[in-house]
Amino acid sequence: MSLTPADAAAAGVLFQDHHSWLLGRLQQRLRNRAEAEDVASETFVRVIGYERVRGLDEPRAYLTTVAKSVLVRQWRRRELERAYLDSLAALPEAVAPSAEERVALLHQLERIAQALDTLSPRARRAFLLSQLDGLTYAEIALEVGVSVSSVRQYMAQGLRACLLATQA
């Protein structure tokens, strides 16, 4: 990513004017300074890539929205990792993967999580309801509020995203 000098200056002003505020807000919510610093940093990295950083009417509202997105993504990944580690712990020692295999599997899981993040919220929810909760397409359709044919499309999108992520 290449910023124009004007964009770089606007990003610097945005950071200088609002970083302390965002960090304080995150620290108050998370009760963990290190995690708040990570989320604030990730938020500004994303915002700096925003083409209209100079034209933000409500920079704090925008920063809050982006920070919430970063938090949701982190929490979702932690939940997936926790579920994966729990399932590994339940395996008999003879079939449990080695430490190296676990790291490789966690990286693969991260790629899949990133791929699922590219789906629409409804498609991602439908896919996860099927794969993690074992719901039928009819049950998913009722839960998500769409037709069964939409659920089929969402499942195809999810499977395609996972396939592409695992081939990378």
C-alpha positions in Angstrom: 0.0 0.0 0.0 1.4 3.4 -1.0 0.0 6.4 0.7 0.1 9.8 -0.9 1.8 12.5 1.2 -1.5 14.1 2.0 -3.0 10.7 3.1 0.1 10.0 5.2 -0.2 13.4 6.9 -4.0 12.8 7.5 -3.3 9.4 9.0 -0.6 10.9 11.2 -3.0 13.6 12.5 -5.8 11.0 13.0 -3.4 8.8 15.0 -2.1 11.7 17.1 -5.6 13.1 17.8 -7.4 9.9 18.6 -5.0 7.1 19.6 -4.9 7.9 23.3 -8.7 8.2 23.3 -9.2 4.9 21.5 -6.6 3.1 23.7 -8.3 4.4 26.9 -11.7 3.3 25.7 -10.4 -0.2 24.8 -8.5 -0.5 28.0 -11.6 0.3 30.0 -13.6 -2.3 28.1 -10.9 -5.0 28.0 -9.3 -4.5 31.3 -6.0 -5.5 29.7 -3.6 -2.9 28.5 -1.6 -5.2 26.2 -4.7 -6.4 24.5 -6.0 -2.9 24.2 -2.8 -1.8 22.6 -2.9 -4.7 20.1 -6.5 -3.8 19.1 -5.8 -0.1 18.8 -2.8 -0.8 16.6 -4.7 -3.2 14.4 -7.5 -0.6 14.2 -5.2 2.1 13.0 -3.5 -0.2 10.5 -6.9 -0.9 9.0 -8.0 2.7 9.0 -4.8 4.0 7.4 -5.6 1.7 4.5 -9.0 3.5 4.1 -8.8 5.6 1.0 -10.9 8.5 2.4 -9.0 8.8 5.7 -8.9 12.6 5.1 -12.6 12.8 4.7 -13.8 11.2 7.9 -16.6 13.3 9.3 -16.8 11.3 12.6 -13.4 9.8 13.1 -14.1 8.5 16.6 -17.3 6.8 15.5 -15.4 5.2 12.6 -12.5 4.1 14.9 -15.0 2.6 17.3 -16.7 0.6 14.5 -13.4 -0.7 13.2 -12.1 -1.6 16.7 -15.3 -3.5 17.3 -14.7 -5.4 14.1 -11.2 -6.2 15.2 -12.4 -7.4 18.6 -15.1 -9.7 17.1 -12.6 -11.2 14.7 -10.1 -11.8 17.6 -12.8 -13.4 19.8 -14.0 -15.6 17.0 -10.5 -16.8 16.3 -9.9 -17.5 19.9 -13.2 -19.4 20.2 -12.2 -21.6 17.1 -8.7 -22.2 18.5 -10.2 -23.1 21.9 -12.6 -25.5 20.3 -9.8 -27.1 18.3 -7.6 -27.5 21.3 -10.4 -29.0 23.3 -11.1 -31.5 20.6 -7.3 -32.4 20.5 -7.3 -32.9 24.3 -10.1 -35.4 23.9 -8.1 -37.5 21.5 -6.3 -40.6 22.8 -2.6 -40.0 23.1 -1.8 -42.5 20.4 -3.6 -40.6 17.7 -3.0 -37.0 19.0 -1.0 -34.9 16.6 2.6 -33.9 17.4 3.4 -30.3 18.5 4.5 -29.5 15.0 1.3 -30.9 13.5 -0.7 -28.9 16.0 1.0 -25.7 14.9 0.4 -26.5 11.2 -3.2 -27.3 12.0 -3.6 -24.0 13.9 -2.2 -22.1 10.9 -4.6 -24.0 8.6 -7.5 -23.1 11.0 -6.4 -19.5 10.9 -6.5 -19.5 7.1 -10.0 -21.0 7.1 -11.2 -18.4 9.7 -9.8 -15.6 7.5 -11.6 -17.2 4.4 -14.8 -17.4 6.3 -14.4 -13.7 7.2 -14.8 -12.9 3.5 -18.3 -14.3 3.5 -21.4 -12.2 4.1 -22.5 -12.4 7.7 -25.5 -14.6 6.8 -23.4 -16.9 4.7 -20.8 -17.3 7.4 -23.5 -17.9 10.1 -25.3 -20.5 7.9 -22.0 -22.3 7.2 -21.0 -22.3 10.9 -24.4 -23.5 12.0 -24.1 -26.4 9.6 -20.5 -27.3 10.3 -20.2 -26.6 14.0 -23.7 -27.1 15.3 -24.8 -29.8 12.9 -28.1 -28.1 11.9 -29.9 -29.2 8.8 -30.4 -26.8 5.9 -34.1 -26.4 6.9 -33.1 -25.6 10.5 -30.5 -23.2 9.3 -33.0 -21.5 6.9 -35.4 -20.9 9.9 -32.6 -19.7 12.2 -31.1 -17.3 9.6 -34.4 -16.3 8.1 -33.7 -17.3 4.5 -34.8 -20.0 2.1 -33.3 -23.5 1.9 -32.0 -22.6 -1.6 -30.1 -19.6 -0.1 -28.7 -21.9 2.6 -27.4 -24.2 -0.2 -25.8 -21.2 -1.9 -24.2 -20.1 1.4 -22.9 -23.6 2.0 -21.3 -23.7 -1.5 -19.7 -20.3 -0.8 -18.4 -21.5 2.6 -17.0 -24.7 1.2 -15.4 -22.9 -1.7 -13.8 -20.4 0.6 -12.4 -23.2 2.9 -11.1 -25.2 -0.1 -9.3 -22.2 -1.5 -7.9 -21.4 2.0 -6.6 -25.0 2.5 -4.9 -25.0 -1.0 -2.9 -21.9 -0.2 
